[in-house]
Amino acid sequence: MSQPTFETRVIVRSYELDSYGHVNNAVYLNYLEAARSDVLRQVGMSFNDFKKLDAFPVVVEANIRYRSPSFADDVLIIKTTMAEVRRATCMMDFEVHKENGTLVLTAQMEFLFMGNNGRPTRMPDVFKGSFLETDKDKPV
């Protein structure tokens, strides 16, 4: 079963730059968070749904490999793919490119689903199903 890839565009803002004039490395975590929110919208969900489901994805690990800098007004394309799905955890892969195709970074994040009680819980089927469909199974 193929995993769909989702795209999100972000424009670099001047206040996200460090003293060297490029995007501060910590800002990229915000970009990845924006991409995750956008992916949820693309599959018909939102972070508010996790309250109803009593299952919240919590980042337990984030790995980023920086390849090239980004600067003010660069348009970044973030490609997000669900890499692995288990009972209570999942992994997402990210690639960030400039519009001209230059690879900015690759990243992988691991999430653990937690319930309101603060304990690990099973990933909701509706969430899992949103990412395990093949591209051809999605309505046009």
Secondary structure, 3 states (H helix, E strand, C coil): CCCCEEEEEEECCHHHECCCCCECCCHHHHHHHHHHHHHHHHCCCCHHHHHHHCCEEEEEEEEEEECCCCCCCCEEEEEEEEEEECCCEEEEEEEEEECCCCEEEEEEEEEEEECCCCCECCCCHHHHHHHHCCHHHCCC
